[in-house]
Amino acid sequence: MQEKIDRINTLYHKSQSVGLTDEEKAEQQQLRQDYIKAIRASLRGNLDSISIKEADGSITNLGEKYGKKQ
């Protein structure tokens, strides 16, 4: 993942200094989409693992209650 982030940053800096070729623009867009997808999956995993203790003492797993059913 860090390699992709580094490549995104490299392409950004190049775009600011000399510009990007069409292939580099497409690569940059794909890398950004992959990065966003990975962040969303990580966030979903974190949110799905949250449990709360209700007032009556029971435990509710929010991932099971509200998470995506796969």
All heavy atoms as TSV, in Angstrom:
chain	resi	resn	atom	element	x	y	z
A	1	MET	N	N	0.825	-1.194	0.000
A	1	MET	CA	C	0.000	0.000	0.000
A	1	MET	C	C	0.865	1.252	0.000
A	1	MET	O	O	0.541	2.214	-0.682
A	1	MET	CB	C	-0.939	-0.029	1.201
A	1	MET	CG	C	-1.838	1.171	1.272
A	1	MET	SD	S	-2.865	1.410	-0.156
A	1	MET	CE	C	-4.439	1.099	0.505
A	2	GLN	N	N	1.951	1.222	0.745
A	2	GLN	CA	C	2.817	2.398	0.806
A	2	GLN	C	C	3.422	2.709	-0.562
A	2	GLN	O	O	3.594	3.877	-0.914
A	2	GLN	CB	C	3.927	2.202	1.851
A	2	GLN	CG	C	4.755	3.454	2.085
A	2	GLN	CD	C	3.935	4.648	2.562
A	2	GLN	OE1	O	3.077	4.514	3.421
A	2	GLN	NE2	N	4.179	5.808	1.992
A	3	GLU	N	N	3.698	1.667	-1.337
A	3	GLU	CA	C	4.242	1.890	-2.678
A	3	GLU	C	C	3.236	2.636	-3.554
A	3	GLU	O	O	3.609	3.529	-4.322
A	3	GLU	CB	C	4.608	0.562	-3.330
A	3	GLU	CG	C	5.790	-0.133	-2.687
A	3	GLU	CD	C	6.026	-1.520	-3.267
A	3	GLU	OE1	O	5.384	-1.872	-4.271
A	3	GLU	OE2	O	6.864	-2.231	-2.697
A	4	LYS	N	N	1.959	2.297	-3.419
A	4	LYS	CA	C	0.927	2.985	-4.194
A	4	LYS	C	C	0.804	4.442	-3.767
A	4	LYS	O	O	0.653	5.330	-4.603
A	4	LYS	CB	C	-0.416	2.282	-4.043
A	4	LYS	CG	C	-0.503	0.972	-4.795
A	4	LYS	CD	C	-1.891	0.396	-4.725
A	4	LYS	CE	C	-1.962	-0.889	-5.542
A	4	LYS	NZ	N	-3.321	-1.410	-5.634
A	5	ILE	N	N	0.866	4.673	-2.463
A	5	ILE	CA	C	0.793	6.044	-1.956
A	5	ILE	C	C	1.973	6.859	-2.468
A	5	ILE	O	O	1.809	8.009	-2.902
A	5	ILE	CB	C	0.730	6.062	-0.415
A	5	ILE	CG1	C	-0.580	5.432	0.058
A	5	ILE	CG2	C	0.871	7.491	0.120
A	5	ILE	CD1	C	-0.644	5.179	1.538
A	6	ASP	N	N	3.154	6.266	-2.431
A	6	ASP	CA	C	4.341	6.953	-2.941
A	6	ASP	C	C	4.193	7.279	-4.422
A	6	ASP	O	O	4.567	8.368	-4.871
A	6	ASP	CB	C	5.600	6.116	-2.702
A	6	ASP	CG	C	5.956	5.989	-1.233
A	6	ASP	OD1	O	5.468	6.811	-0.417
A	6	ASP	OD2	O	6.725	5.066	-0.894
A	7	ARG	N	N	3.633	6.345	-5.182
A	7	ARG	CA	C	3.453	6.575	-6.615
A	7	ARG	C	C	2.413	7.673	-6.858
A	7	ARG	O	O	2.586	8.522	-7.738
A	7	ARG	CB	C	3.039	5.271	-7.303
A	7	ARG	CG	C	2.867	5.387	-8.793
A	7	ARG	CD	C	4.170	5.700	-9.508
A	7	ARG	NE	N	3.923	5.787	-10.940
A	7	ARG	CZ	C	4.637	6.494	-11.779
A	7	ARG	NH1	N	5.691	7.161	-11.352
A	7	ARG	NH2	N	4.335	6.532	-13.053
A	8	ILE	N	N	1.345	7.691	-6.074
A	8	ILE	CA	C	0.343	8.758	-6.176
A	8	ILE	C	C	1.006	10.104	-5.940
A	8	ILE	O	O	0.789	11.067	-6.687
A	8	ILE	CB	C	-0.813	8.542	-5.172
A	8	ILE	CG1	C	-1.668	7.341	-5.574
A	8	ILE	CG2	C	-1.683	9.797	-5.072
A	8	ILE	CD1	C	-2.660	6.904	-4.523
A	9	ASN	N	N	1.821	10.186	-4.902
A	9	ASN	CA	C	2.503	11.441	-4.575
A	9	ASN	C	C	3.484	11.853	-5.664
A	9	ASN	O	O	3.567	13.032	-6.025
A	9	ASN	CB	C	3.216	11.326	-3.225
A	9	ASN	CG	C	2.249	11.274	-2.071
A	9	ASN	OD1	O	1.148	11.805	-2.151
A	9	ASN	ND2	N	2.653	10.623	-1.004
A	10	THR	N	N	4.203	10.886	-6.214
A	10	THR	CA	C	5.148	11.172	-7.292
A	10	THR	C	C	4.416	11.740	-8.505
A	10	THR	O	O	4.849	12.750	-9.091
A	10	THR	CB	C	5.913	9.889	-7.693
A	10	THR	OG1	O	6.642	9.410	-6.564
A	10	THR	CG2	C	6.866	10.162	-8.838
A	11	LEU	N	N	3.313	11.108	-8.871
A	11	LEU	CA	C	2.545	11.593	-10.012
A	11	LEU	C	C	1.957	12.974	-9.746
A	11	LEU	O	O	1.909	13.823	-10.639
A	11	LEU	CB	C	1.435	10.601	-10.374
A	11	LEU	CG	C	1.908	9.288	-10.986
A	11	LEU	CD1	C	0.751	8.302	-11.094
A	11	LEU	CD2	C	2.549	9.516	-12.348
A	12	TYR	N	N	1.527	13.214	-8.525
A	12	TYR	CA	C	0.991	14.538	-8.188
A	12	TYR	C	C	2.058	15.611	-8.363
A	12	TYR	O	O	1.810	16.644	-8.994
A	12	TYR	CB	C	0.455	14.565	-6.755
A	12	TYR	CG	C	0.140	15.973	-6.312
A	12	TYR	CD1	C	-1.011	16.611	-6.768
A	12	TYR	CD2	C	0.999	16.679	-5.482
A	12	TYR	CE1	C	-1.293	17.917	-6.399
A	12	TYR	CE2	C	0.724	17.978	-5.108
A	12	TYR	CZ	C	-0.429	18.600	-5.567
A	12	TYR	OH	O	-0.697	19.896	-5.211
A	13	HIS	N	N	3.233	15.364	-7.810
A	13	HIS	CA	C	4.310	16.359	-7.909
A	13	HIS	C	C	4.727	16.572	-9.359
A	13	HIS	O	O	5.004	17.706	-9.766
A	13	HIS	CB	C	5.503	15.955	-7.043
A	13	HIS	CG	C	5.209	16.052	-5.576
A	13	HIS	ND1	N	4.919	17.234	-4.939
A	13	HIS	CD2	C	5.135	15.092	-4.618
A	13	HIS	CE1	C	4.689	17.015	-3.666
A	13	HIS	NE2	N	4.806	15.710	-3.439
A	14	LYS	N	N	4.748	15.490	-10.130
A	14	LYS	CA	C	5.094	15.627	-11.546
A	14	LYS	C	C	4.024	16.441	-12.274
A	14	LYS	O	O	4.338	17.270	-13.134
A	14	LYS	CB	C	5.265	14.259	-12.203
A	14	LYS	CG	C	5.702	14.367	-13.649
A	14	LYS	CD	C	5.937	13.020	-14.291
A	14	LYS	CE	C	6.352	13.224	-15.753
A	14	LYS	NZ	N	6.415	11.985	-16.483
A	15	SER	N	N	2.764	16.229	-11.921
A	15	SER	CA	C	1.683	16.972	-12.579
A	15	SER	C	C	1.784	18.465	-12.286
A	15	SER	O	O	1.440	19.292	-13.132
A	15	SER	CB	C	0.316	16.449	-12.148
A	15	SER	OG	O	0.005	16.844	-10.823
A	16	GLN	N	N	2.279	18.804	-11.104
A	16	GLN	CA	C	2.423	20.209	-10.739
A	16	GLN	C	C	3.622	20.869	-11.411
A	16	GLN	O	O	3.613	22.072	-11.641
A	16	GLN	CB	C	2.550	20.352	-9.216
A	16	GLN	CG	C	1.331	19.898	-8.456
A	16	GLN	CD	C	0.090	20.691	-8.809
A	16	GLN	OE1	O	0.083	21.907	-8.693
A	16	GLN	NE2	N	-0.942	20.007	-9.273
A	17	SER	N	N	4.646	20.074	-11.720
A	17	SER	CA	C	5.865	20.667	-12.279
A	17	SER	C	C	5.888	20.616	-13.806
A	17	SER	O	O	6.047	21.650	-14.449
A	17	SER	CB	C	7.106	19.978	-11.703
A	17	SER	OG	O	7.106	18.601	-12.021
A	18	VAL	N	N	5.734	19.451	-14.403
A	18	VAL	CA	C	5.871	19.344	-15.864
A	18	VAL	C	C	4.627	18.799	-16.552
A	18	VAL	O	O	4.555	18.813	-17.773
A	18	VAL	CB	C	7.089	18.458	-16.246
A	18	VAL	CG1	C	8.373	19.101	-15.795
A	18	VAL	CG2	C	6.945	17.065	-15.698
A	19	GLY	N	N	3.670	18.292	-15.811
A	19	GLY	CA	C	2.465	17.715	-16.401
A	19	GLY	C	C	2.591	16.212	-16.582
A	19	GLY	O	O	3.676	15.651	-16.483
A	20	LEU	N	N	1.463	15.594	-16.848
A	20	LEU	CA	C	1.410	14.139	-16.992
A	20	LEU	C	C	0.982	13.766	-18.409
A	20	LEU	O	O	0.221	14.484	-19.054
A	20	LEU	CB	C	0.403	13.538	-16.009
A	20	LEU	CG	C	0.662	13.726	-14.525
A	20	LEU	CD1	C	-0.498	13.159	-13.716
A	20	LEU	CD2	C	1.956	13.082	-14.104
A	21	THR	N	N	1.448	12.611	-18.835
A	21	THR	CA	C	0.971	12.045	-20.094
A	21	THR	C	C	-0.423	11.463	-19.841
A	21	THR	O	O	-0.847	11.307	-18.691
A	21	THR	CB	C	1.902	10.931	-20.593
A	21	THR	OG1	O	1.860	9.842	-19.655
A	21	THR	CG2	C	3.330	11.423	-20.769
A	22	ASP	N	N	-1.114	11.128	-20.907
A	22	ASP	CA	C	-2.448	10.533	-20.756
A	22	ASP	C	C	-2.382	9.209	-19.989
A	22	ASP	O	O	-3.256	8.909	-19.188
A	22	ASP	CB	C	-3.094	10.309	-22.125
A	22	ASP	CG	C	-3.512	11.629	-22.785
A	22	ASP	OD1	O	-3.675	12.632	-22.059
A	22	ASP	OD2	O	-3.675	11.633	-24.016
A	23	GLU	N	N	-1.326	8.430	-20.238
A	23	GLU	CA	C	-1.160	7.157	-19.532
A	23	GLU	C	C	-0.937	7.391	-18.041
A	23	GLU	O	O	-1.475	6.664	-17.201
A	23	GLU	CB	C	0.012	6.354	-20.112
A	23	GLU	CG	C	-0.199	5.865	-21.525
A	23	GLU	CD	C	0.104	6.916	-22.592
A	23	GLU	OE1	O	0.835	7.890	-22.290
A	23	GLU	OE2	O	-0.400	6.780	-23.710
A	24	GLU	N	N	-0.153	8.397	-17.718
A	24	GLU	CA	C	0.110	8.702	-16.302
A	24	GLU	C	C	-1.145	9.230	-15.623
A	24	GLU	O	O	-1.400	8.915	-14.457
A	24	GLU	CB	C	1.255	9.711	-16.177
A	24	GLU	CG	C	2.608	9.122	-16.516
A	24	GLU	CD	C	3.713	10.157	-16.602
A	24	GLU	OE1	O	3.440	11.318	-16.992
A	24	GLU	OE2	O	4.860	9.799	-16.271
A	25	LYS	N	N	-1.945	10.002	-16.330
A	25	LYS	CA	C	-3.211	10.486	-15.762
A	25	LYS	C	C	-4.134	9.317	-15.461
A	25	LYS	O	O	-4.781	9.282	-14.410
A	25	LYS	CB	C	-3.892	11.457	-16.721
A	25	LYS	CG	C	-3.213	12.805	-16.808
A	25	LYS	CD	C	-3.925	13.698	-17.811
A	25	LYS	CE	C	-3.175	15.014	-17.981
A	25	LYS	NZ	N	-3.792	15.872	-19.008
A	26	ALA	N	N	-4.199	8.355	-16.376
A	26	ALA	CA	C	-5.038	7.170	-16.167
A	26	ALA	C	C	-4.517	6.352	-14.990
A	26	ALA	O	O	-5.299	5.870	-14.160
A	26	ALA	CB	C	-5.083	6.324	-17.432
A	27	GLU	N	N	-3.194	6.200	-14.904
A	27	GLU	CA	C	-2.593	5.469	-13.790
A	27	GLU	C	C	-2.900	6.172	-12.471
A	27	GLU	O	O	-3.261	5.530	-11.474
A	27	GLU	CB	C	-1.081	5.367	-13.981
A	27	GLU	CG	C	-0.384	4.668	-12.825
A	27	GLU	CD	C	1.138	4.735	-12.900
A	27	GLU	OE1	O	1.687	5.428	-13.785
A	27	GLU	OE2	O	1.773	4.089	-12.048
A	28	GLN	N	N	-2.761	7.499	-12.461
A	28	GLN	CA	C	-3.023	8.277	-11.247
A	28	GLN	C	C	-4.473	8.086	-10.802
A	28	GLN	O	O	-4.738	7.859	-9.612
A	28	GLN	CB	C	-2.733	9.754	-11.512
A	28	GLN	CG	C	-2.904	10.637	-10.301
A	28	GLN	CD	C	-2.681	12.108	-10.635
A	28	GLN	OE1	O	-3.141	12.595	-11.666
A	28	GLN	NE2	N	-1.976	12.797	-9.772
A	29	GLN	N	N	-5.401	8.153	-11.741
A	29	GLN	CA	C	-6.812	7.971	-11.413
A	29	GLN	C	C	-7.080	6.580	-10.860
A	29	GLN	O	O	-7.793	6.419	-9.875
A	29	GLN	CB	C	-7.679	8.234	-12.651
A	29	GLN	CG	C	-9.160	8.173	-12.370
A	29	GLN	CD	C	-9.621	9.244	-11.406
A	29	GLN	OE1	O	-9.050	10.321	-11.334
A	29	GLN	NE2	N	-10.634	8.941	-10.643
A	30	GLN	N	N	-6.494	5.550	-11.475
A	30	GLN	CA	C	-6.682	4.177	-11.003
A	30	GLN	C	C	-6.096	3.985	-9.612
A	30	GLN	O	O	-6.708	3.355	-8.741
A	30	GLN	CB	C	-6.068	3.178	-11.989
A	30	GLN	CG	C	-6.317	1.732	-11.610
A	30	GLN	CD	C	-7.796	1.389	-11.579
A	30	GLN	OE1	O	-8.524	1.708	-12.513
A	30	GLN	NE2	N	-8.253	0.756	-10.523
A	31	LEU	N	N	-4.912	4.533	-9.373
A	31	LEU	CA	C	-4.282	4.428	-8.059
A	31	LEU	C	C	-5.131	5.104	-6.991
A	31	LEU	O	O	-5.288	4.579	-5.882
A	31	LEU	CB	C	-2.882	5.039	-8.083
A	31	LEU	CG	C	-1.812	4.246	-8.814
A	31	LEU	CD1	C	-0.564	5.092	-9.006
A	31	LEU	CD2	C	-1.486	2.969	-8.075
A	32	ARG	N	N	-5.672	6.257	-7.323
A	32	ARG	CA	C	-6.538	6.966	-6.368
A	32	ARG	C	C	-7.790	6.157	-6.053
A	32	ARG	O	O	-8.198	6.066	-4.900
A	32	ARG	CB	C	-6.910	8.341	-6.917
A	32	ARG	CG	C	-5.776	9.329	-6.875
A	32	ARG	CD	C	-6.170	10.650	-7.492
A	32	ARG	NE	N	-5.123	11.648	-7.323
A	32	ARG	CZ	C	-5.120	12.821	-7.910
A	32	ARG	NH1	N	-6.117	13.163	-8.713
A	32	ARG	NH2	N	-4.142	13.673	-7.706
A	33	GLN	N	N	-8.401	5.558	-7.070
A	33	GLN	CA	C	-9.589	4.739	-6.846
A	33	GLN	C	C	-9.269	3.520	-5.981
A	33	GLN	O	O	-10.039	3.175	-5.078
A	33	GLN	CB	C	-10.191	4.297	-8.177
A	33	GLN	CG	C	-10.847	5.424	-8.941
A	33	GLN	CD	C	-11.324	5.006	-10.317
A	33	GLN	OE1	O	-11.105	3.877	-10.763
A	33	GLN	NE2	N	-11.974	5.925	-11.020
A	34	ASP	N	N	-8.133	2.881	-6.244
A	34	ASP	CA	C	-7.717	1.730	-5.438
A	34	ASP	C	C	-7.488	2.138	-3.992
A	34	ASP	O	O	-7.865	1.420	-3.060
A	34	ASP	CB	C	-6.439	1.100	-6.000
A	34	ASP	CG	C	-6.658	0.433	-7.344
A	34	ASP	OD1	O	-7.818	0.220	-7.738
A	34	ASP	OD2	O	-5.641	0.131	-8.015
A	35	TYR	N	N	-6.870	3.299	-3.801
A	35	TYR	CA	C	-6.586	3.800	-2.450
A	35	TYR	C	C	-7.894	4.069	-1.697
A	35	TYR	O	O	-8.059	3.649	-0.555
A	35	TYR	CB	C	-5.737	5.065	-2.535
A	35	TYR	CG	C	-5.439	5.682	-1.195
A	35	TYR	CD1	C	-4.514	5.102	-0.340
A	35	TYR	CD2	C	-6.092	6.838	-0.787
A	35	TYR	CE1	C	-4.238	5.666	0.898
A	35	TYR	CE2	C	-5.818	7.407	0.445
A	35	TYR	CZ	C	-4.891	6.821	1.293
A	35	TYR	OH	O	-4.630	7.381	2.518
A	36	ILE	N	N	-8.824	4.721	-2.344
A	36	ILE	CA	C	-10.108	5.024	-1.712
A	36	ILE	C	C	-10.850	3.734	-1.369
A	36	ILE	O	O	-11.430	3.600	-0.289
A	36	ILE	CB	C	-10.954	5.937	-2.616
A	36	ILE	CG1	C	-10.330	7.334	-2.667
A	36	ILE	CG2	C	-12.406	6.009	-2.141
A	36	ILE	CD1	C	-10.930	8.250	-3.709
A	37	LYS	N	N	-10.809	2.765	-2.269
A	37	LYS	CA	C	-11.465	1.482	-2.020
A	37	LYS	C	C	-10.862	0.789	-0.792
A	37	LYS	O	O	-11.576	0.235	0.042
A	37	LYS	CB	C	-11.342	0.583	-3.252
A	37	LYS	CG	C	-12.142	-0.693	-3.170
A	37	LYS	CD	C	-11.944	-1.573	-4.383
A	37	LYS	CE	C	-12.560	-0.911	-5.603
A	37	LYS	NZ	N	-12.483	-1.770	-6.810
A	38	ALA	N	N	-9.539	0.833	-0.671
A	38	ALA	CA	C	-8.865	0.210	0.469
A	38	ALA	C	C	-9.217	0.919	1.778
A	38	ALA	O	O	-9.448	0.273	2.807
A	38	ALA	CB	C	-7.355	0.213	0.257
A	39	ILE	N	N	-9.272	2.243	1.745
A	39	ILE	CA	C	-9.627	3.014	2.941
A	39	ILE	C	C	-11.061	2.701	3.371
A	39	ILE	O	O	-11.344	2.489	4.555
A	39	ILE	CB	C	-9.453	4.526	2.699
A	39	ILE	CG1	C	-7.979	4.867	2.482
A	39	ILE	CG2	C	-10.041	5.350	3.835
A	39	ILE	CD1	C	-7.081	4.553	3.650
A	40	ARG	N	N	-11.963	2.651	2.408
A	40	ARG	CA	C	-13.362	2.336	2.728
A	40	ARG	C	C	-13.501	0.939	3.320
A	40	ARG	O	O	-14.258	0.726	4.271
A	40	ARG	CB	C	-14.231	2.472	1.489
A	40	ARG	CG	C	-14.477	3.902	1.092
A	40	ARG	CD	C	-15.359	4.008	-0.119
A	40	ARG	NE	N	-15.603	5.411	-0.443
A	40	ARG	CZ	C	-15.954	5.851	-1.625
A	40	ARG	NH1	N	-16.120	4.997	-2.624
A	40	ARG	NH2	N	-16.149	7.137	-1.829
A	41	ALA	N	N	-12.779	-0.025	2.767
A	41	ALA	CA	C	-12.839	-1.396	3.288
A	41	ALA	C	C	-12.299	-1.453	4.712
A	41	ALA	O	O	-12.866	-2.137	5.570
A	41	ALA	CB	C	-12.061	-2.338	2.381
A	42	SER	N	N	-11.227	-0.739	4.952
A	42	SER	CA	C	-10.648	-0.705	6.293
A	42	SER	C	C	-11.618	-0.060	7.286
A	42	SER	O	O	-11.822	-0.573	8.391
A	42	SER	CB	C	-9.332	0.069	6.267
A	42	SER	OG	O	-8.815	0.212	7.562
A	43	LEU	N	N	-12.215	1.049	6.894
A	43	LEU	CA	C	-13.167	1.736	7.756
A	43	LEU	C	C	-14.376	0.855	8.029
A	43	LEU	O	O	-14.843	0.758	9.166
A	43	LEU	CB	C	-13.591	3.057	7.115
A	43	LEU	CG	C	-14.582	3.899	7.904
A	43	LEU	CD1	C	-14.020	4.267	9.272
A	43	LEU	CD2	C	-14.944	5.145	7.122
A	44	ARG	N	N	-14.876	0.188	6.987
A	44	ARG	CA	C	-16.027	-0.702	7.160
A	44	ARG	C	C	-15.680	-1.825	8.140
A	44	ARG	O	O	-16.472	-2.170	9.007
A	44	ARG	CB	C	-16.461	-1.278	5.800
A	44	ARG	CG	C	-17.519	-2.358	5.857
A	44	ARG	CD	C	-18.806	-2.001	6.547
A	44	ARG	NE	N	-19.441	-0.833	5.997
A	44	ARG	CZ	C	-20.384	-0.154	6.643
A	44	ARG	NH1	N	-20.805	-0.527	7.835
A	44	ARG	NH2	N	-20.928	0.913	6.106
A	45	GLY	N	N	-14.490	-2.379	8.018
A	45	GLY	CA	C	-14.068	-3.430	8.935
A	45	GLY	C	C	-14.009	-2.938	10.369
A	45	GLY	O	O	-14.430	-3.635	11.301
A	46	ASN	N	N	-13.496	-1.734	10.554
A	46	ASN	CA	C	-13.434	-1.159	11.903
A	46	ASN	C	C	-14.832	-0.905	12.461
A	46	ASN	O	O	-15.122	-1.223	13.610
A	46	ASN	CB	C	-12.638	0.141	11.902
A	46	ASN	CG	C	-11.160	-0.078	11.722
A	46	ASN	OD1	O	-10.644	-1.138	12.041
A	46	ASN	ND2	N	-10.477	0.921	11.203
A	47	LEU	N	N	-15.691	-0.334	11.641
A	47	LEU	CA	C	-17.045	-0.042	12.110
A	47	LEU	C	C	-17.835	-1.315	12.391
A	47	LEU	O	O	-18.617	-1.368	13.341
A	47	LEU	CB	C	-17.786	0.814	11.083
A	47	LEU	CG	C	-17.259	2.240	10.915
A	47	LEU	CD1	C	-17.986	2.928	9.768
A	47	LEU	CD2	C	-17.412	3.036	12.194
A	48	ASP	N	N	-17.648	-2.338	11.574
A	48	ASP	CA	C	-18.363	-3.594	11.772
A	48	ASP	C	C	-17.938	-4.322	13.045
A	48	ASP	O	O	-18.659	-5.181	13.536
A	48	ASP	CB	C	-18.185	-4.526	10.570
A	48	ASP	CG	C	-19.018	-4.096	9.381
A	48	ASP	OD1	O	-19.894	-3.218	9.539
A	48	ASP	OD2	O	-18.786	-4.634	8.280
A	49	SER	N	N	-16.781	-3.989	13.580
A	49	SER	CA	C	-16.304	-4.680	14.775
A	49	SER	C	C	-16.684	-3.960	16.067
A	49	SER	O	O	-16.305	-4.402	17.146
A	49	SER	CB	C	-14.782	-4.855	14.708
A	49	SER	OG	O	-14.143	-3.600	14.815
A	50	ILE	N	N	-17.442	-2.891	15.968
A	50	ILE	CA	C	-17.838	-2.130	17.155
A	50	ILE	C	C	-19.063	-2.767	17.807
A	50	ILE	O	O	-20.048	-3.078	17.145
A	50	ILE	CB	C	-18.140	-0.663	16.796
A	50	ILE	CG1	C	-16.867	0.028	16.341
A	50	ILE	CG2	C	-18.767	0.070	17.986
A	50	ILE	CD1	C	-17.074	1.440	15.832
A	51	SER	N	N	-18.984	-2.941	19.097
A	51	SER	CA	C	-20.120	-3.412	19.885
A	51	SER	C	C	-20.398	-2.386	20.965
A	51	SER	O	O	-19.482	-1.749	21.487
A	51	SER	CB	C	-19.814	-4.754	20.536
A	51	SER	OG	O	-19.611	-5.743	19.563
A	52	ILE	N	N	-21.673	-2.209	21.284
A	52	ILE	CA	C	-22.035	-1.278	22.344
A	52	ILE	C	C	-22.820	-2.014	23.430
A	52	ILE	O	O	-23.514	-2.989	23.156
A	52	ILE	CB	C	-22.852	-0.085	21.811
A	52	ILE	CG1	C	-24.127	-0.545	21.115
A	52	ILE	CG2	C	-22.033	0.771	20.872
A	52	ILE	CD1	C	-25.074	0.578	20.763
A	53	LYS	N	N	-22.668	-1.515	24.620
A	53	LYS	CA	C	-23.414	-2.079	25.749
A	53	LYS	C	C	-24.681	-1.247	25.928
A	53	LYS	O	O	-24.628	-0.040	26.127
A	53	LYS	CB	C	-22.565	-2.045	27.015
A	53	LYS	CG	C	-23.202	-2.726	28.187
A	53	LYS	CD	C	-22.260	-2.803	29.369
A	53	LYS	CE	C	-22.881	-3.561	30.505
A	53	LYS	NZ	N	-21.964	-3.652	31.650
A	54	GLU	N	N	-25.812	-1.908	25.830
A	54	GLU	CA	C	-27.106	-1.241	25.957
A	54	GLU	C	C	-27.406	-0.956	27.427
A	54	GLU	O	O	-26.747	-1.490	28.333
A	54	GLU	CB	C	-28.212	-2.129	25.364
A	54	GLU	CG	C	-28.013	-2.490	23.912
A	54	GLU	CD	C	-28.224	-1.330	22.956
A	54	GLU	OE1	O	-28.746	-0.277	23.372
A	54	GLU	OE2	O	-27.859	-1.482	21.781
A	55	ALA	N	N	-28.414	-0.125	27.676
A	55	ALA	CA	C	-28.801	0.252	29.035
A	55	ALA	C	C	-29.216	-0.959	29.864
A	55	ALA	O	O	-28.985	-0.986	31.076
A	55	ALA	CB	C	-29.937	1.276	28.990
A	56	ASP	N	N	-29.779	-1.966	29.205
A	56	ASP	CA	C	-30.215	-3.161	29.936
A	56	ASP	C	C	-29.073	-4.157	30.177
A	56	ASP	O	O	-29.290	-5.221	30.729
A	56	ASP	CB	C	-31.375	-3.849	29.214
A	56	ASP	CG	C	-30.988	-4.394	27.845
A	56	ASP	OD1	O	-29.809	-4.254	27.447
A	56	ASP	OD2	O	-31.864	-4.960	27.168
A	57	GLY	N	N	-27.864	-3.818	29.722
A	57	GLY	CA	C	-26.707	-4.672	29.939
A	57	GLY	C	C	-26.376	-5.590	28.773
A	57	GLY	O	O	-25.334	-6.233	28.767
A	58	SER	N	N	-27.249	-5.657	27.795
A	58	SER	CA	C	-26.979	-6.519	26.641
A	58	SER	C	C	-25.944	-5.858	25.719
A	58	SER	O	O	-25.757	-4.654	25.740
A	58	SER	CB	C	-28.274	-6.802	25.868
A	58	SER	OG	O	-28.789	-5.604	25.324
A	59	ILE	N	N	-25.295	-6.679	24.935
A	59	ILE	CA	C	-24.275	-6.204	24.004
A	59	ILE	C	C	-24.847	-6.291	22.588
A	59	ILE	O	O	-25.351	-7.334	22.176
A	59	ILE	CB	C	-22.989	-7.057	24.088
A	59	ILE	CG1	C	-22.439	-7.069	25.520
A	59	ILE	CG2	C	-21.957	-6.581	23.086
A	59	ILE	CD1	C	-21.917	-5.737	25.997
A	60	THR	N	N	-24.750	-5.195	21.852
A	60	THR	CA	C	-25.209	-5.152	20.464
A	60	THR	C	C	-24.011	-4.973	19.547
A	60	THR	O	O	-23.254	-4.010	19.689
A	60	THR	CB	C	-26.201	-3.983	20.245
A	60	THR	OG1	O	-27.307	-4.138	21.115
A	60	THR	CG2	C	-26.675	-3.941	18.804
A	61	ASN	N	N	-23.838	-5.924	18.634
A	61	ASN	CA	C	-22.771	-5.827	17.652
A	61	ASN	C	C	-23.311	-5.007	16.487
A	61	ASN	O	O	-24.220	-5.420	15.784
A	61	ASN	CB	C	-22.348	-7.229	17.170
A	61	ASN	CG	C	-21.224	-7.171	16.169
A	61	ASN	OD1	O	-21.297	-6.450	15.191
A	61	ASN	ND2	N	-20.201	-7.950	16.420
A	62	LEU	N	N	-22.743	-3.822	16.283
A	62	LEU	CA	C	-23.262	-2.925	15.249
A	62	LEU	C	C	-22.998	-3.456	13.833
A	62	LEU	O	O	-23.773	-3.169	12.922
A	62	LEU	CB	C	-22.653	-1.532	15.414
A	62	LEU	CG	C	-23.016	-0.818	16.709
A	62	LEU	CD1	C	-22.390	0.564	16.752
A	62	LEU	CD2	C	-24.512	-0.721	16.893
A	63	GLY	N	N	-21.933	-4.214	13.671
A	63	GLY	CA	C	-21.672	-4.810	12.365
A	63	GLY	C	C	-22.751	-5.783	11.964
A	63	GLY	O	O	-23.179	-5.835	10.812
A	64	GLU	N	N	-23.210	-6.585	12.916
A	64	GLU	CA	C	-24.266	-7.549	12.629
A	64	GLU	C	C	-25.612	-6.843	12.450
A	64	GLU	O	O	-26.428	-7.250	11.617
A	64	GLU	CB	C	-24.376	-8.564	13.765
A	64	GLU	CG	C	-23.184	-9.500	13.849
A	64	GLU	CD	C	-23.252	-10.409	15.066
A	64	GLU	OE1	O	-24.260	-10.347	15.817
A	64	GLU	OE2	O	-22.301	-11.166	15.269
A	65	LYS	N	N	-25.816	-5.769	13.197
A	65	LYS	CA	C	-27.107	-5.093	13.156
A	65	LYS	C	C	-27.240	-4.180	11.935
A	65	LYS	O	O	-28.286	-4.150	11.287
A	65	LYS	CB	C	-27.287	-4.274	14.427
A	65	LYS	CG	C	-28.661	-3.653	14.573
A	65	LYS	CD	C	-28.836	-3.023	15.930
A	65	LYS	CE	C	-30.230	-2.432	16.089
A	65	LYS	NZ	N	-30.415	-1.834	17.416
A	66	TYR	N	N	-26.179	-3.432	11.617
A	66	TYR	CA	C	-26.281	-2.419	10.562
A	66	TYR	C	C	-25.324	-2.647	9.392
A	66	TYR	O	O	-25.466	-1.984	8.366
A	66	TYR	CB	C	-25.981	-1.028	11.128
A	66	TYR	CG	C	-26.938	-0.599	12.183
A	66	TYR	CD1	C	-26.552	-0.512	13.503
A	66	TYR	CD2	C	-28.249	-0.259	11.856
A	66	TYR	CE1	C	-27.439	-0.112	14.487
A	66	TYR	CE2	C	-29.139	0.128	12.821
A	66	TYR	CZ	C	-28.727	0.213	14.148
A	66	TYR	OH	O	-29.621	0.608	15.107
A	67	GLY	N	N	-24.340	-3.513	9.543
A	67	GLY	CA	C	-23.341	-3.707	8.503
A	67	GLY	C	C	-23.910	-4.347	7.250
A	67	GLY	O	O	-25.021	-4.874	7.234
A	68	LYS	N	N	-23.110	-4.285	6.188
A	68	LYS	CA	C	-23.520	-4.917	4.933
A	68	LYS	C	C	-23.554	-6.428	5.120
A	68	LYS	O	O	-22.657	-7.016	5.695
A	68	LYS	CB	C	-22.530	-4.589	3.816
A	68	LYS	CG	C	-22.651	-3.211	3.279
A	68	LYS	CD	C	-21.732	-3.060	2.089
A	68	LYS	CE	C	-21.896	-1.716	1.455
A	68	LYS	NZ	N	-20.990	-1.525	0.312
A	69	LYS	N	N	-24.579	-7.014	4.621
A	69	LYS	CA	C	-24.682	-8.463	4.630
A	69	LYS	C	C	-23.983	-8.990	3.383
A	69	LYS	O	O	-24.338	-8.626	2.268
A	69	LYS	CB	C	-26.135	-8.904	4.637
A	69	LYS	CG	C	-26.951	-8.297	5.752
A	69	LYS	CD	C	-26.495	-8.738	7.116
A	69	LYS	CE	C	-27.438	-8.240	8.186
A	69	LYS	NZ	N	-26.851	-7.428	9.195
A	70	GLN	N	N	-22.991	-9.830	3.571
A	70	GLN	CA	C	-22.227	-10.324	2.430
A	70	GLN	C	C	-22.449	-11.792	2.222
A	70	GLN	O	O	-22.716	-12.556	3.015
A	70	GLN	CB	C	-20.738	-10.060	2.601
A	70	GLN	CG	C	-20.435	-8.585	2.607
A	70	GLN	CD	C	-18.944	-8.314	2.820
A	70	GLN	OE1	O	-18.203	-9.169	3.263
A	70	GLN	NE2	N	-18.531	-7.116	2.510
